[in-house]
Amino acid sequence: MSPASRLLRRLRGDTSGLAAVEFALSAPVILAMFLAGAELTNFAITKLRVSQIALHVADNASRIGTNSLLTDPQITETQINDLLIGANLQAGTLSLSTRGRVILSSLEPVANPNTTARFKIRWQRCYGGKAYTSSYGIQGATNKTNMGPASQTVTAPDDGAVMFVEVAYDYQPLFSARFVPTTVITDIAAMTVRDARDYGGNGGVGIYNTEGATASTC
């Protein structure tokens, strides 16, 4: 047997580098799985936080108002501004003021009693720098049958209102957007106003502004 043949035979039987070769082949797959898992986990946490923001804004909006023994509770532009700023503080590192948009709408019946089953968006207030328009109606809409996506529509009770909230947020990937279903996270929430409220005050706007605050219009 020639020296070359003996060398090839020894190389064919040498398994000392097998583990290194196997690791080199599997490392890209393992790394991709790790990155995808981390990205999806971060996406799920961010989506949960956005959902909580929408729910808290709707809940707080349904409770705000200045109580008086002589009139129904009145809401003000200052109270709404504080509510929206509080949502940004709750968002923390999500930077809702620059990467997100919160849209708060007051859905109300067009008449009381509401015999036509039609509703209106009396007012709408927004917060955040993201360019995003409500998917379910803008301020002044007066011929709505409901509000919300087809599977989650809401209506307002007679002599009442529903605080409907939409939140849109630009997700910032940890590694790559290829691992997540979308980079724009959206969520909604709605809460019925808990107590009687002065819905038609301030010339029909429904929001008072005795402090002269800048309204967070859309």
GROMACS elastic network, one bead per residue, 0.5 to 0.9 nm:
[ bonds ]
;  ai    aj funct       b0    kb
    1     4     6  0.82473   500
    1     5     6  0.62794   500
    1     6     6  0.66886   500
    2     5     6  0.52491   500
    2     6     6  0.63817   500
    2     7     6  0.87517   500
    3     6     6  0.51203   500
    3     7     6  0.62084   500
    3     8     6  0.87409   500
    4     7     6  0.50897   500
    4     8     6  0.62723   500
    4     9     6  0.86073   500
    5     8     6  0.51879   500
    5     9     6  0.61484   500
    5    10     6  0.86705   500
    6     9     6  0.50631   500
    6    10     6  0.62489   500
    6    11     6  0.87070   500
    7    10     6  0.51758   500
    7    11     6  0.62418   500
    7    12     6  0.86349   500
    8    11     6  0.50810   500
    8    12     6  0.61130   500
    8    13     6  0.87432   500
    9    12     6  0.51434   500
    9    13     6  0.64671   500
    9    14     6  0.87470   500
   10    13     6  0.53246   500
   10    14     6  0.61601   500
   11    14     6  0.50929   500
   11    15     6  0.84090   500
   12    15     6  0.80995   500
   14    17     6  0.77837   500
   14    18     6  0.85902   500
   15    18     6  0.52593   500
   15    19     6  0.83375   500
   16    19     6  0.75768   500
   16    20     6  0.86520   500
   17    20     6  0.53877   500
   17    21     6  0.63654   500
   17    22     6  0.88085   500
   18    21     6  0.51654   500
   18    22     6  0.61882   500
   18    23     6  0.86149   500
   19    22     6  0.51008   500
   19    23     6  0.60906   500
   19    24     6  0.85436   500
   20    23     6  0.51400   500
   20    24     6  0.61444   500
   20    25     6  0.86867   500
   21    24     6  0.51073   500
   21    25     6  0.62992   500
   21    26     6  0.87261   500
   22    25     6  0.51725   500
   22    26     6  0.61632   500
   22    27     6  0.83985   500
   23    26     6  0.51507   500
   23    27     6  0.56135   500
   24    27     6  0.54281   500
   24    28     6  0.76946   500
   25    28     6  0.69884   500
   25    29     6  0.80564   500
   26    29     6  0.54225   500
   26    30     6  0.62464   500
   26    31     6  0.86292   500
   27    30     6  0.51120   500
   27    31     6  0.59476   500
   27    32     6  0.84845   500
   28    31     6  0.50834   500
   28    32     6  0.60586   500
   28    33     6  0.85891   500
   29    32     6  0.51550   500
   29    33     6  0.62220   500
   29    34     6  0.86425   500
   30    33     6  0.51443   500
   30    34     6  0.61918   500
   30    35     6  0.86852   500
   31    34     6  0.50666   500
   31    35     6  0.61580   500
   31    36     6  0.85338   500
   32    35     6  0.51610   500
   32    36     6  0.60278   500
   32    37     6  0.84862   500
   33    36     6  0.51372   500
   33    37     6  0.60543   500
   33    38     6  0.85833   500
   34    37     6  0.51807   500
   34    38     6  0.61996   500
   34    39     6  0.85839   500
   35    38     6  0.51691   500
   35    39     6  0.60572   500
   35    40     6  0.85607   500
   35   174     6  0.87546   500
   35   175     6  0.71022   500
   35   176     6  0.86253   500
   35   179     6  0.82773   500
   36    39     6  0.50873   500
   36    40     6  0.60372   500
   36    41     6  0.84706   500
   36   175     6  0.84900   500
   36   176     6  0.85334   500
   36   178     6  0.86817   500
   36   179     6  0.54843   500
   36   180     6  0.82226   500
   37    40     6  0.52446   500
   37    41     6  0.60945   500
   37    42     6  0.86040   500
   37   179     6  0.84028   500
   38    41     6  0.51733   500
   38    42     6  0.62143   500
   38    43     6  0.85973   500
   38   174     6  0.81172   500
   38   175     6  0.87915   500
   39    42     6  0.51788   500
   39    43     6  0.61030   500
   39    44     6  0.86470   500
   39   173     6  0.68815   500
   39   174     6  0.61086   500
   39   175     6  0.68327   500
   39   176     6  0.76555   500
   39   177     6  0.83938   500
   39   179     6  0.64382   500
   39   180     6  0.70945   500
   40    44     6  0.61110   500
   40    45     6  0.86155   500
   40   179     6  0.67031   500
   40   180     6  0.61101   500
   40   181     6  0.89795   500
   41    44     6  0.51655   500
   41    45     6  0.62618   500
   41    46     6  0.86221   500
   42    45     6  0.51561   500
   42    46     6  0.61272   500
   42    47     6  0.85854   500
   42   173     6  0.82322   500
   42   174     6  0.77561   500
   43    46     6  0.51057   500
   43    47     6  0.61041   500
   43    48     6  0.85836   500
   43   171     6  0.76216   500
   43   172     6  0.88214   500
   43   173     6  0.78105   500
   43   180     6  0.70182   500
   44    47     6  0.51090   500
   44    48     6  0.61789   500
   44    49     6  0.86780   500
   45    48     6  0.50939   500
   45    49     6  0.62704   500
   45    50     6  0.87282   500
   46    49     6  0.50636   500
   46    50     6  0.62363   500
   46    51     6  0.86186   500
   46    94     6  0.80442   500
   46   171     6  0.77511   500
   46   185     6  0.84628   500
   47    50     6  0.50832   500
   47    51     6  0.61761   500
   47    52     6  0.86548   500
   47   169     6  0.89784   500
   47   171     6  0.87916   500
   47   185     6  0.64453   500
   47   186     6  0.80529   500
   47   187     6  0.82190   500
   48    51     6  0.50324   500
   48    52     6  0.62184   500
   48    53     6  0.86874   500
   49    52     6  0.50540   500
   49    53     6  0.62360   500
   49    54     6  0.87682   500
   49    91     6  0.72414   500
   49    94     6  0.88530   500
   50    53     6  0.50851   500
   50    54     6  0.63906   500
   50    55     6  0.87488   500
   50    91     6  0.77455   500
   50    94     6  0.89648   500
   50   167     6  0.70087   500
   50   168     6  0.80810   500
   50   169     6  0.75750   500
   50   185     6  0.76486   500
   50   186     6  0.76037   500
   50   187     6  0.68297   500
   51    54     6  0.52293   500
   51    55     6  0.63002   500
   51    56     6  0.87024   500
   51   167     6  0.79629   500
   51   186     6  0.81401   500
   51   187     6  0.56702   500
   51   188     6  0.71588   500
   51   189     6  0.78703   500
   52    55     6  0.50668   500
   52    56     6  0.60525   500
   52    57     6  0.85247   500
   52   189     6  0.89912   500
   53    56     6  0.52091   500
   53    57     6  0.61085   500
   53    58     6  0.85906   500
   53    87     6  0.62290   500
   53    88     6  0.85846   500
   53    90     6  0.72594   500
   53    91     6  0.70516   500
   53   167     6  0.78347   500
   54    57     6  0.53222   500
   54    58     6  0.62582   500
   54    59     6  0.86242   500
   54    87     6  0.84796   500
   54   102     6  0.78598   500
   54   164     6  0.89721   500
   54   165     6  0.59186   500
   54   166     6  0.65220   500
   54   167     6  0.60376   500
   54   187     6  0.67275   500
   54   188     6  0.58996   500
   54   189     6  0.54799   500
   54   190     6  0.83467   500
   55    58     6  0.52402   500
   55    59     6  0.60905   500
   55    60     6  0.85730   500
   55   165     6  0.77490   500
   55   188     6  0.75165   500
   55   189     6  0.51506   500
   55   190     6  0.72009   500
   55   191     6  0.82411   500
   56    59     6  0.50136   500
   56    60     6  0.59411   500
   56    61     6  0.83054   500
   56    87     6  0.77798   500
   56   189     6  0.85122   500
   57    60     6  0.52285   500
   57    61     6  0.58974   500
   57    62     6  0.84970   500
   57    83     6  0.69405   500
   57    84     6  0.73490   500
   57    86     6  0.86265   500
   57    87     6  0.66757   500
   57   102     6  0.88408   500
   57   104     6  0.80362   500
   57   163     6  0.87430   500
   57   165     6  0.70382   500
   57   189     6  0.82747   500
   58    61     6  0.51379   500
   58    62     6  0.62059   500
   58    63     6  0.89006   500
   58   104     6  0.76982   500
   58   162     6  0.86674   500
   58   163     6  0.56065   500
   58   164     6  0.63095   500
   58   165     6  0.58270   500
   58   188     6  0.89799   500
   58   189     6  0.61332   500
   58   190     6  0.55573   500
   58   191     6  0.55203   500
   58   192     6  0.85695   500
   59    62     6  0.52526   500
   59    63     6  0.67001   500
   59   163     6  0.79624   500
   59   189     6  0.86145   500
   59   190     6  0.76741   500
   59   191     6  0.58184   500
   59   192     6  0.83562   500
   59   193     6  0.85016   500
   60    63     6  0.52037   500
   60    64     6  0.62602   500
   60    83     6  0.72321   500
   60   191     6  0.89029   500
   61    64     6  0.55226   500
   61    65     6  0.86811   500
   61    79     6  0.89729   500
   61    80     6  0.75288   500
   61    83     6  0.72972   500
   61   104     6  0.83670   500
   61   163     6  0.63972   500
   61   191     6  0.81260   500
   61   193     6  0.76910   500
   62    65     6  0.87516   500
   62   161     6  0.86428   500
   62   162     6  0.75153   500
   62   163     6  0.60747   500
   62   190     6  0.89546   500
   62   191     6  0.61472   500
   62   192     6  0.61789   500
   62   194     6  0.58557   500
   62   195     6  0.81926   500
   63   193     6  0.65125   500
   63   194     6  0.60467   500
   63   195     6  0.74896   500
   64    73     6  0.84446   500
   64    74     6  0.83865   500
   64    75     6  0.65566   500
   64    76     6  0.89800   500
   64    79     6  0.71663   500
   64    80     6  0.82651   500
   64    83     6  0.87618   500
   64   193     6  0.89263   500
   65    72     6  0.89778   500
   65    73     6  0.51765   500
   65    76     6  0.73944   500
   65    79     6  0.76300   500
   65   197     6  0.76752   500
   66    72     6  0.85125   500
   66    73     6  0.50678   500
   66    74     6  0.51346   500
   66    75     6  0.61911   500
   66    76     6  0.81458   500
   67    70     6  0.88653   500
   67    71     6  0.77056   500
   67    72     6  0.68793   500
   67    74     6  0.68754   500
   68    71     6  0.54650   500
   68    72     6  0.65919   500
   68    73     6  0.62708   500
   68    74     6  0.83528   500
   69    72     6  0.78311   500
   69    73     6  0.89808   500
   71    74     6  0.80157   500
   71   197     6  0.87280   500
   71   198     6  0.76183   500
   72   195     6  0.87400   500
   72   196     6  0.60110   500
   72   197     6  0.51322   500
   72   198     6  0.52439   500
   72   199     6  0.88929   500
   73   195     6  0.80269   500
   73   196     6  0.67060   500
   73   198     6  0.58408   500
   74   197     6  0.61271   500
   74   198     6  0.53154   500
   74   199     6  0.79115   500
   74   201     6  0.77924   500
   74   206     6  0.81101   500
   74   207     6  0.72522   500
   74   208     6  0.69923   500
   75    78     6  0.84195   500
   75    79     6  0.66380   500
   75    80     6  0.76849   500
   75   197     6  0.80025   500
   75   198     6  0.77417   500
   75   199     6  0.88361   500
   75   206     6  0.76464   500
   75   207     6  0.55086   500
   75   208     6  0.61177   500
   75   209     6  0.85890   500
   76    79     6  0.52459   500
   76    80     6  0.64998   500
   76    81     6  0.86868   500
   76   206     6  0.86602   500
   76   207     6  0.51459   500
   76   209     6  0.53846   500
   76   210     6  0.76629   500
   76   211     6  0.84030   500
   76   213     6  0.87988   500
   77    80     6  0.51446   500
   77    81     6  0.60697   500
   77    82     6  0.85654   500
   77   207     6  0.63168   500
   77   208     6  0.63707   500
   77   209     6  0.55234   500
   77   210     6  0.86134   500
   77   211     6  0.82139   500
   77   212     6  0.83051   500
   77   213     6  0.62179   500
   77   214     6  0.73224   500
   77   215     6  0.57390   500
   77   216     6  0.77517   500
   78    81     6  0.50293   500
   78    82     6  0.61104   500
   78    83     6  0.85220   500
   78   208     6  0.88603   500
   78   209     6  0.72958   500
   78   211     6  0.73045   500
   78   212     6  0.84866   500
   78   213     6  0.59580   500
   78   214     6  0.80550   500
   78   215     6  0.79374   500
   79    82     6  0.51197   500
   79    83     6  0.61647   500
   79    84     6  0.87809   500
   80    84     6  0.62760   500
   80    85     6  0.85943   500
   80   125     6  0.79985   500
   80   215     6  0.84926   500
   80   216     6  0.80532   500
   81    84     6  0.52162   500
   81    85     6  0.61077   500
   81    86     6  0.84325   500
   81   125     6  0.88332   500
   81   127     6  0.85366   500
   81   213     6  0.85678   500
   81   214     6  0.84986   500
   81   215     6  0.74751   500
   81   216     6  0.66756   500
   82    85     6  0.51076   500
   82    86     6  0.59671   500
   82    87     6  0.86435   500
   83    86     6  0.50865   500
   83    87     6  0.64517   500
   84    87     6  0.50259   500
   84    88     6  0.66053   500
   84    89     6  0.88549   500
   84   102     6  0.77239   500
   84   104     6  0.89519   500
   84   126     6  0.80331   500
   84   127     6  0.64013   500
   84   128     6  0.89681   500
   84   216     6  0.88498   500
   85    88     6  0.51202   500
   85    89     6  0.64007   500
   85    90     6  0.86895   500
   85    97     6  0.85280   500
   85   127     6  0.80548   500
   86    90     6  0.61238   500
   86    91     6  0.85741   500
   87    91     6  0.61806   500
   87    92     6  0.88870   500
   87    96     6  0.80585   500
   87   102     6  0.86689   500
   88    92     6  0.66393   500
   88    94     6  0.83691   500
   88    95     6  0.70493   500
   88    96     6  0.54199   500
   88    97     6  0.62367   500
   88   127     6  0.88153   500
   88   128     6  0.84935   500
   89    92     6  0.53285   500
   89    93     6  0.88096   500
   89    95     6  0.86744   500
   89    96     6  0.84667   500
   90    93     6  0.89849   500
   91    94     6  0.54242   500
   91    95     6  0.66895   500
   91    96     6  0.62308   500
   92    95     6  0.63290   500
   92    96     6  0.78472   500
   93    96     6  0.81597   500
   94    97     6  0.86706   500
   94    98     6  0.89529   500
   94    99     6  0.76104   500
   94   100     6  0.83981   500
   94   169     6  0.87133   500
   94   171     6  0.86477   500
   94   172     6  0.89371   500
   95    98     6  0.57689   500
   95    99     6  0.60018   500
   95   100     6  0.73588   500
   96    99     6  0.52462   500
   96   101     6  0.69336   500
   96   102     6  0.84362   500
   96   127     6  0.85776   500
   96   128     6  0.61727   500
   96   129     6  0.80382   500
   96   130     6  0.86729   500
   96   169     6  0.72499   500
   97   100     6  0.59649   500
   97   101     6  0.73127   500
   97   127     6  0.69428   500
   97   129     6  0.57506   500
   97   130     6  0.80113   500
   98   101     6  0.81853   500
   98   128     6  0.57492   500
   98   130     6  0.63649   500
   99   128     6  0.70572   500
   99   129     6  0.62768   500
   99   130     6  0.54971   500
   99   168     6  0.85559   500
   99   169     6  0.58615   500
   99   170     6  0.54559   500
   99   171     6  0.80124   500
  100   127     6  0.80816   500
  100   128     6  0.53183   500
  100   129     6  0.62674   500
  100   130     6  0.50370   500
  100   131     6  0.83938   500
  100   132     6  0.86611   500
  100   167     6  0.71701   500
  100   168     6  0.55224   500
  100   170     6  0.62249   500
  101   126     6  0.69790   500
  101   127     6  0.55943   500
  101   129     6  0.63495   500
  101   130     6  0.53074   500
  101   131     6  0.73962   500
  101   132     6  0.66515   500
  101   133     6  0.88922   500
  101   166     6  0.79847   500
  101   167     6  0.56476   500
  101   168     6  0.51936   500
  101   169     6  0.64339   500
  102   125     6  0.82166   500
  102   126     6  0.54536   500
  102   127     6  0.50859   500
  102   128     6  0.63491   500
  102   132     6  0.89870   500
  102   165     6  0.70365   500
  102   166     6  0.57931   500
  102   168     6  0.66693   500
  102   169     6  0.87811   500
  103   124     6  0.69798   500
  103   125     6  0.58839   500
  103   127     6  0.67062   500
  103   128     6  0.89812   500
  103   133     6  0.83207   500
  103   134     6  0.69340   500
  103   164     6  0.81079   500
  103   165     6  0.56005   500
  103   166     6  0.50890   500
  103   167     6  0.64233   500
  103   168     6  0.86689   500
  103   218     6  0.78487   500
  104   123     6  0.84059   500
  104   124     6  0.55619   500
  104   125     6  0.51947   500
  104   126     6  0.61862   500
  104   127     6  0.86912   500
  104   163     6  0.67988   500
  104   164     6  0.58509   500
  104   166     6  0.67031   500
  104   167     6  0.88884   500
  105   121     6  0.64408   500
  105   122     6  0.77067   500
  105   123     6  0.59641   500
  105   125     6  0.65567   500
  105   126     6  0.87626   500
  105   137     6  0.88511   500
  105   138     6  0.81071   500
  105   139     6  0.75690   500
  105   162     6  0.80597   500
  105   163     6  0.58082   500
  105   164     6  0.51227   500
  105   165     6  0.63809   500
  105   166     6  0.85622   500
  106   120     6  0.81402   500
  106   121     6  0.55038   500
  106   122     6  0.58107   500
  106   123     6  0.55870   500
  106   124     6  0.64304   500
  106   139     6  0.86246   500
  106   161     6  0.63521   500
  106   162     6  0.58893   500
  106   163     6  0.50517   500
  106   164     6  0.64127   500
  107   119     6  0.66615   500
  107   120     6  0.56942   500
  107   122     6  0.65517   500
  107   123     6  0.80510   500
  107   146     6  0.85598   500
  107   147     6  0.77890   500
  107   155     6  0.74453   500
  107   156     6  0.62823   500
  107   160     6  0.88309   500
  107   161     6  0.55151   500
  107   162     6  0.51556   500
  107   163     6  0.64630   500
  107   164     6  0.69434   500
  108   111     6  0.85306   500
  108   118     6  0.88112   500
  108   119     6  0.55002   500
  108   120     6  0.53997   500
  108   121     6  0.63504   500
  108   122     6  0.68447   500
  108   155     6  0.78847   500
  108   156     6  0.54185   500
  108   157     6  0.75330   500
  108   158     6  0.79768   500
  108   159     6  0.81238   500
  108   160     6  0.64842   500
  108   162     6  0.66355   500
  108   199     6  0.87218   500
  109   112     6  0.69132   500
  109   113     6  0.82394   500
  109   114     6  0.60231   500
  109   117     6  0.74934   500
  109   118     6  0.61588   500
  109   120     6  0.61019   500
  109   121     6  0.87868   500
  109   142     6  0.89236   500
  109   155     6  0.81531   500
  109   156     6  0.60604   500
  109   157     6  0.69762   500
  109   158     6  0.62600   500
  109   159     6  0.75769   500
  109   160     6  0.75845   500
  109   161     6  0.73783   500
  110   113     6  0.88003   500
  110   114     6  0.65942   500
  110   116     6  0.83366   500
  110   117     6  0.82023   500
  110   118     6  0.59452   500
  110   119     6  0.50110   500
  110   120     6  0.57918   500
  110   142     6  0.69022   500
  110   143     6  0.80298   500
  111   115     6  0.75982   500
  111   116     6  0.82273   500
  111   117     6  0.89154   500
  111   118     6  0.81637   500
  111   119     6  0.82006   500
  111   158     6  0.77399   500
  111   159     6  0.84108   500
  112   115     6  0.77040   500
  112   158     6  0.56213   500
  112   159     6  0.61648   500
  113   116     6  0.87478   500
  113   158     6  0.58653   500
  113   159     6  0.76957   500
  114   117     6  0.55552   500
  114   118     6  0.69869   500
  114   119     6  0.83661   500
  114   157     6  0.84237   500
  114   158     6  0.62286   500
  114   159     6  0.89361   500
  115   118     6  0.80619   500
  116   119     6  0.88137   500
  117   144     6  0.85261   500
  117   145     6  0.64402   500
  117   146     6  0.87936   500
  117   155     6  0.88435   500
  118   142     6  0.75205   500
  118   143     6  0.56384   500
  118   144     6  0.54215   500
  118   145     6  0.50437   500
  118   146     6  0.76395   500
  118   155     6  0.88761   500
  119   141     6  0.81805   500
  119   142     6  0.60418   500
  119   143     6  0.59166   500
  119   145     6  0.59861   500
  119   146     6  0.67568   500
  119   147     6  0.87692   500
  119   155     6  0.74601   500
  119   156     6  0.73587   500
  120   123     6  0.89014   500
  120   139     6  0.81738   500
  120   140     6  0.67981   500
  120   141     6  0.53267   500
  120   143     6  0.62372   500
  120   144     6  0.60666   500
  120   145     6  0.87399   500
  120   146     6  0.89055   500
  121   124     6  0.71461   500
  121   137     6  0.74792   500
  121   138     6  0.67990   500
  121   139     6  0.52086   500
  121   140     6  0.55728   500
  121   141     6  0.54271   500
  121   142     6  0.66108   500
  121   144     6  0.83807   500
  122   139     6  0.60106   500
  122   140     6  0.58508   500
  122   141     6  0.76493   500
  122   142     6  0.81767   500
  122   199     6  0.85827   500
  122   200     6  0.88637   500
  122   204     6  0.83623   500
  122   205     6  0.69033   500
  122   206     6  0.73215   500
  123   138     6  0.82950   500
  123   139     6  0.51629   500
  123   140     6  0.70456   500
  123   205     6  0.68103   500
  123   206     6  0.73120   500
  123   207     6  0.81248   500
  123   217     6  0.89838   500
  124   138     6  0.69973   500
  124   139     6  0.53170   500
  124   140     6  0.86892   500
  124   216     6  0.86561   500
  124   217     6  0.68491   500
  124   218     6  0.69249   500
  125   139     6  0.86805   500
  125   215     6  0.76848   500
  125   216     6  0.53279   500
  125   218     6  0.57034   500
  126   216     6  0.55616   500
  126   217     6  0.57166   500
  126   218     6  0.50510   500
  127   130     6  0.87620   500
  127   216     6  0.65373   500
  127   217     6  0.81965   500
  127   218     6  0.78695   500
  128   131     6  0.84653   500
  129   132     6  0.87989   500
  130   168     6  0.78318   500
  130   169     6  0.74984   500
  130   170     6  0.78624   500
  132   135     6  0.87807   500
  132   168     6  0.72485   500
  133   136     6  0.89170   500
  133   137     6  0.87051   500
  133   138     6  0.82067   500
  133   218     6  0.83202   500
  134   137     6  0.58775   500
  134   138     6  0.64776   500
  134   166     6  0.72375   500
  135   138     6  0.84727   500
  135   148     6  0.81031   500
  135   149     6  0.86288   500
  135   166     6  0.84893   500
  136   146     6  0.89469   500
  136   147     6  0.59287   500
  136   148     6  0.58689   500
  136   149     6  0.76605   500
  137   140     6  0.85556   500
  137   141     6  0.64962   500
  137   144     6  0.84482   500
  137   147     6  0.76688   500
  138   141     6  0.60225   500
  138   218     6  0.87565   500
  139   142     6  0.88057   500
  139   218     6  0.86734   500
  141   144     6  0.68928   500
  144   147     6  0.73192   500
  145   155     6  0.75109   500
  146   153     6  0.59170   500
  146   154     6  0.55153   500
  146   155     6  0.50388   500
  146   156     6  0.81321   500
  147   150     6  0.86935   500
  147   152     6  0.83310   500
  147   153     6  0.52825   500
  147   154     6  0.53680   500
  147   155     6  0.65928   500
  147   164     6  0.80125   500
  148   151     6  0.79821   500
  148   152     6  0.58171   500
  148   154     6  0.63714   500
  148   164     6  0.83600   500
  148   188     6  0.79685   500
  149   152     6  0.52590   500
  149   153     6  0.57209   500
  149   154     6  0.89993   500
  150   153     6  0.58564   500
  154   162     6  0.81023   500
  154   164     6  0.86731   500
  154   190     6  0.77215   500
  155   161     6  0.83955   500
  155   162     6  0.72351   500
  156   159     6  0.85511   500
  156   160     6  0.63463   500
  156   161     6  0.50848   500
  156   162     6  0.54088   500
  156   192     6  0.73348   500
  157   160     6  0.51995   500
  157   161     6  0.63851   500
  157   162     6  0.79578   500
  157   192     6  0.82054   500
  158   161     6  0.78630   500
  159   196     6  0.79844   500
  159   197     6  0.88316   500
  159   199     6  0.87982   500
  160   192     6  0.75708   500
  160   193     6  0.66427   500
  160   194     6  0.87502   500
  160   195     6  0.83953   500
  160   196     6  0.71700   500
  160   197     6  0.76399   500
  160   199     6  0.81994   500
  161   191     6  0.86687   500
  161   192     6  0.59808   500
  161   193     6  0.56951   500
  161   197     6  0.87559   500
  161   199     6  0.83412   500
  162   190     6  0.64645   500
  162   191     6  0.55461   500
  162   193     6  0.58106   500
  163   189     6  0.82607   500
  163   190     6  0.54919   500
  163   191     6  0.53031   500
  163   192     6  0.61578   500
  163   193     6  0.67484   500
  164   188     6  0.74128   500
  164   189     6  0.60208   500
  164   191     6  0.67411   500
  164   192     6  0.86731   500
  165   187     6  0.82834   500
  165   188     6  0.54570   500
  165   189     6  0.52234   500
  165   190     6  0.60776   500
  165   191     6  0.87718   500
  166   186     6  0.72507   500
  166   187     6  0.59172   500
  166   189     6  0.68000   500
  166   190     6  0.89249   500
  167   185     6  0.80273   500
  167   186     6  0.55211   500
  167   187     6  0.53571   500
  167   188     6  0.62929   500
  167   189     6  0.87776   500
  168   184     6  0.67342   500
  168   185     6  0.56886   500
  168   187     6  0.67192   500
  168   188     6  0.89599   500
  169   183     6  0.82045   500
  169   184     6  0.55801   500
  169   185     6  0.51064   500
  169   186     6  0.63568   500
  169   187     6  0.89741   500
  170   183     6  0.58468   500
  170   185     6  0.64026   500
  170   186     6  0.89593   500
  171   177     6  0.88372   500
  171   182     6  0.80884   500
  171   184     6  0.58040   500
  171   185     6  0.65710   500
  172   175     6  0.89746   500
  172   176     6  0.89208   500
  172   177     6  0.81226   500
  172   183     6  0.71987   500
  173   176     6  0.55222   500
  173   177     6  0.56162   500
  173   179     6  0.86922   500
  173   180     6  0.82608   500
  173   183     6  0.78440   500
  174   177     6  0.82459   500
  175   178     6  0.88116   500
  175   179     6  0.84582   500
  176   179     6  0.61977   500
  176   180     6  0.80623   500
  177   180     6  0.55849   500
  177   181     6  0.80470   500
  177   182     6  0.75232   500
  177   183     6  0.67900   500
  178   181     6  0.77345   500
  178   182     6  0.87034   500
  179   182     6  0.89609   500
  180   183     6  0.72160   500
  182   185     6  0.70001   500
  191   194     6  0.83225   500
  192   195     6  0.89775   500
  193   196     6  0.76328   500
  193   197     6  0.79204   500
  194   197     6  0.87963   500
  196   199     6  0.87785   500
  197   200     6  0.89128   500
  198   201     6  0.58070   500
  198   206     6  0.67092   500
  198   207     6  0.84850   500
  199   204     6  0.75134   500
  199   205     6  0.78533   500
  199   207     6  0.77594   500
  200   203     6  0.68108   500
  200   205     6  0.61492   500
  200   207     6  0.80940   500
  201   204     6  0.52434   500
  201   205     6  0.62072   500
  201   207     6  0.65169   500
  201   208     6  0.68326   500
  202   205     6  0.56060   500
  202   206     6  0.59940   500
  202   207     6  0.63450   500
  202   208     6  0.55630   500
  202   209     6  0.80763   500
  203   206     6  0.74923   500
  204   207     6  0.82983   500
  205   208     6  0.78394   500
  208   211     6  0.86600   500
  209   212     6  0.54317   500
  209   213     6  0.64076   500
  209   214     6  0.87443   500
  209   215     6  0.84882   500
  210   213     6  0.78910   500
  212   215     6  0.87558   500
  214   217     6  0.86065   500
